[in-house]
Amino acid sequence: MATERWGNPIKVGFENADATTVNGPFDALKCLTDLWPVTRGLHYLKARSTCRAALDGRKTCEEARAEFLAAAEEAKLKLH
């Protein structure tokens, strides 16, 4: 569901944009789709898949959060 939220939002800094606050799997999927600098990599693909699964109820929101954090680390993004 698009309304699912994480207990602790993540702020992600992108090189040519303001920091974006990611509140849950829906925001994470939008960020991965629209703003991500490198659309390759194992963690990027797993994060997209897990966020979709969390929105469908097949994975938990916290699993999506963990994969999103791994993808951000893989892309060397600044987390606040």
C-alpha distance (Angstrom), angle and dihedral (degrees) to the residues before:
residue distance angle dihedral
M1 . . .
A2 3.78 . .
T3 3.82 91.8 .
E4 3.82 96.4 61.6
R5 3.80 110.6 116.4
W6 3.76 135.9 -168.3
G7 3.77 119.5 -118.1
N8 3.81 89.3 -126.7
P9 3.85 116.7 34.6
I10 3.80 119.6 -142.9
K11 3.81 124.5 -132.5
V12 3.78 112.2 -150.9
G13 3.79 123.1 -165.3
F14 3.78 119.4 -147.6
E15 3.79 124.7 -164.1
N16 3.83 99.0 -117.3
A17 3.80 100.9 23.6
D18 3.77 142.3 58.0
A19 3.78 118.9 -89.5
T20 3.79 112.6 -80.6
T21 3.80 122.8 -143.0
V22 3.78 113.0 -137.7
N23 3.81 112.4 -159.8
G24 3.79 101.9 175.9
P25 3.81 147.7 -26.6
F26 3.82 94.7 -56.8
D27 3.82 92.6 53.7
A28 3.80 89.9 42.9
L29 3.80 93.0 52.8
K30 3.81 90.9 48.0
C31 3.81 89.9 49.5
L32 3.81 92.5 47.8
T33 3.80 90.8 48.8
D34 3.80 101.2 41.1
L35 3.81 108.0 26.3
W36 3.80 109.8 23.2
P37 3.82 113.0 123.1
V38 3.83 96.9 -152.4
T39 3.79 116.8 36.8
R40 3.78 94.2 -171.2
G41 3.72 133.2 73.6
L42 3.76 136.4 85.7
H43 3.81 96.1 -95.6
Y44 3.80 92.9 47.0
L45 3.80 91.2 53.4
K46 3.81 92.7 43.8
A47 3.81 91.3 49.0
R48 3.80 92.6 52.1
S49 3.78 91.6 47.4
T50 3.81 94.3 45.7
C51 3.81 93.1 47.4
R52 3.80 90.0 52.5
A53 3.80 90.1 47.5
A54 3.81 90.9 50.0
L55 3.80 90.4 52.0
D56 3.81 88.7 51.3
G57 3.80 92.3 47.2
R58 3.80 94.8 -113.0
K59 3.83 93.9 112.1
T60 3.79 133.3 27.7
C61 3.77 124.9 -102.6
E62 3.79 89.6 -117.8
E63 3.81 91.6 55.4
A64 3.81 87.7 53.7
R65 3.80 90.2 48.7
A66 3.81 92.2 52.3
E67 3.81 92.2 49.9
F68 3.81 91.3 46.2
L69 3.81 90.4 53.3
A70 3.82 90.5 49.1
A71 3.81 90.1 51.0
A72 3.80 91.1 49.5
E73 3.79 90.4 51.3
E74 3.81 90.3 47.3
A75 3.83 89.6 52.6
K76 3.82 90.5 46.0
L77 3.80 92.6 -123.8
K78 3.77 122.7 163.7
L79 3.78 114.4 -109.4
H80 3.80 120.2 -158.3
